[in-house]
Amino acid sequence: QVQLVESGGGLVQPGGSLRLSCAASGITFSIYSMGWYRQAPGKQRELVAVITSGGRTNYADSVKGRFTISRDNVKNTVYVQMNSLKAEDTAVYYCNAVRAGSAAYWGKGTLVTVSS
C-alpha cells in the first residue's frame, strides 16, 4: 500500500520559514519524480516544485528563489524548504509521486497558514 505522509505545516508570520516533509512508503522512492503542489481556498491545485529521480528541479515562478525542494533517497523523503513566506503562500500543500507508466500518488496534505 502506497502512502505519502506530509508534515511540517503550521502557522507562520510573513517573512518566516517552514520546512515541509513527505515520507513515502510502498513505492521504490528513488525512481519516482516527487513534487509539491498546493491548493489555496477557492483556487485550483497548482504545482509548487518538482524534483526528478535524477535530482533535476523545477519551480513555479511564484516561489523561485524562496523555496527549495530536495530529496533523501535513503529516508524515502522529499522536502521543501520555504523561506520569505508571504500571505499568498497560504494553502494546503500536497506531496505527489509520479513516474512514467504508473499511477500518480498523492498525500492528504498539510496546511500552511502565513499570517501575522
N, C-alpha and C positions, 0 to 999 in steps of 0.2 A: 504494500500500500504506500502510495506516494504521499509524502507530507512536506509542505513548506510552511514553516512557522516563523512569522515575523515578530520582532521585539524591538524595544528601544524608543517607541513613540512616547509622546507626552506633551506637556505644556512648556513652551519656551518663549522668552521675550524676543522681540525683534532684535536682530543682530547676534543672537545666540547661536549655539551649535547643538546638534544631536547626531548620534550615530545609530543608524538602524542596522539590525542584523536579520538574516533569514537563514535558518538552519534547514537543510534539506535531508530527507531520508527516503529510501525506496527507489532511488534513481542512481545511475552512475554519474555522479555530480560532475566529474571532470569533463565529460563530453557534451554537456549542455551549455548553451548560452543562457546567462542569467540576467534578469532585468528587474528594474524597479519602475513601477507605474504609480500614478496617483489619481485620485478622483476627489475633486472638491464638490461641496454641496451644489446641486443644480447643474453640474458640468459633466462632460464625458470623461472617461478614464483616458489618461494621456501618459505617453512614455516619459520617464524621467531620465533613465540611464540604462545602458546595457553593457555587459562585458561578455565577450565570446569565450569559447573554450580555450582559444589561443591567447586570451588576455587583451584583445583589442577592445577599446571602449568607445562609446558614443553617448552624447548627452543632448538633451533638449536645450535649445538656445537659452531658455529662461533660467537654466541652472548652471550653465557653463561658467567655470571659474569659481563657483561656490560649492558645488557638490563633487564628490569623488567616489566612484564605485570601485570596489576591489573584491577579490575572492580568495578563499583559502581552501584549496582542494583536499587538504588533509582533514580539515574540520567540516568539510561539506557545507560551507557557509559563505554567503555573499553579504557584503556590507555596502552601505552608502553613508559617507561622512558628509553631513550637511552643515555648512558654515554660512554666516551672514544671512541668517534666515529672515524672511520677510512675511508679512501677513498673508500675502498671496501664495505662500507655500503651504498654508493650512489645507490639509486634505487627509484622506485615508490613503496610506501607502501600501501597495501590494507588491509582493515578490512573484516573479514569473520564471519558469524554467521551460526552455524550448529547444528542440533540435529537429533537424530535417527528418521527415518520415515518422515523427512521433507526435502524439497529442501534447498540447501545451498544458502546463500545470500552474495552478495559482494558489497562493496563500490566502488567508482570510483577512489580512490587512492589519495595520496598526495605525492609530490616529495620531497625527501631528497637528498640534494647535500652536500657532505663533501669535501671541497676543501679549499686550502689556497689562 
